[in-house]
Amino acid sequence: STFSVKHCFRGKKNGRLGSMQKYIQEYEARTGRMCKPPLQSSRRKNIEFEPLSTTALILEDRPSNLPAKSIEEALRHRQEYDEMVAEAKKREIKEAHKRKKIMKERFKQEENIASAMVIWINEILPNWEGMRSTRRVRELWWQGLPPSVRGKVWSLAVGNELNITPELYEIFLSRAKERWKSFSETSSENDIEDAGASAADREASLELIKLDISRTFPSLYIFQKGGPYHDLLHSVLGAYTCYRPDVGYVQGMSFIAAVLILNLEEADAFIAFANLLNKPCQLAFFRVDHSMMLKYFAAFEVFFEENLPKLFLHFKSYNLTPDIYLIDWIFTLYSKSLPLDLACRVWDVFCRDGEEFLFRTGLGILRLYEDILLQMDFIHIAQFLTKLPEDITSEKLFSCIAAIQMQNSNKKWAQVFASLMKDNKEGDKNHSPALKS
């Protein structure tokens, strides 16, 4: 690491300089060779980096009770010291350039976001239906939505097929609060278990929510008990379990609701949440519809083999199936697996392209780390994909996602998935190993 080299060479006694000059004169007289070490005075005038006191010790004379340094040793120490200072200066300059580059990129990014925000607010949003599918808007969308319009665009893209109103949200929230009150009054574990045992009364999963809220983005602290968004997250999830008792609460939902809460007002977050979980892919996973989940895994494997044949065979050799890593990614829409800002960018394009992009993102992650994964065995692959590196960047990931071709034998994702559905209905399960399991 770079060390600061300030205020440590002060107060050197002139006697030490005179002693050094004496050594040099004796050395020249004995060897007949001239030594021209840099003059201390002129060096001090130009020096930008001063040594730390510990580093400068190599220039010190030895204590009087020890033999004095030879002239060769003194000169060697001087050279070593100068090299240390030069190296420190090089590192400092390198770090300064790096900081400057980062600031320049950040400034450019902020300019692009500000410019895009103006376009979204003034041109796209007022003409949403007419512009949303244009090439220009799709390209702008791919680059990531400005945070100020992200929530609005997500809401419009997800839609409200369920026709949920803010008033309806309040009704189900009131019901959830009544249930909480009932639970707290009875506080009987048996009552909760009996209520949860009935398929018609999945609202009992309200109690499970409390356990998961504190685990939602723990590093942010805003969703933990006492945090500003704890009660809000509790309300949205509680209202949903009363709105859809057939689904209830499933682990992973808290992350999706939390991301929406960070970008939308309470009622709008609930509306988007309910509609998002009503999409075929999310409904299949959150209702734990094994048959449908296997079809999604099978479709994923078709494009996995198409895009990354080497890694596909490596996974196959270990019998490492997509459910081992995909379930967690799909359940939380990558909000638990990726850094939050990167997850939001994945959400941007997911709202544009639908479920296909979730699986394309999964293939992008595998492509990004292909070389590393090829060197790993089953256990290490599973561990790696469960906890992805924290230094993953949007530029690298989206570059890999862009390289993934979602086309197999001229069939796109929807066509491949439809074909698998048809094959399953006909009882022919020979197209994918995943469907046989």
Secondary structure by P-SEA (a helix, b strand, c coil): cccccccccccccaaaaaaaaaaaaaaaaaccbbbbcccaaaaaacccccccccccccccccccccccccaaaaaaaaaaaaaaaaaaaaaaaaaaaaaaaaaaaaaaaaaaaaaaaaaaacccccccccccccaaaaaaaaacccccaaaaaaaaaacccccccaaaaaaaaaaaaaaaaaaaaaccaaaaaaaaacccccccaaaaaaaccccccccccccccccccaaaaaaaaaaaaaaccccccccaaaaaaaaaaacccaaaaaaaaaaaaacaaaaaaaacaaaaaaaaaaaaaaaaaaccaaaaaaaaaacccccccaaaaaaacccccccaaaaaaaaaaaaaccaaaaaaaaaaaaaaaaaaaaaccaaaaaaaaacccccccaaaaaaaaaacccccccccaaaaaaaaaaaaaaccccccccccc
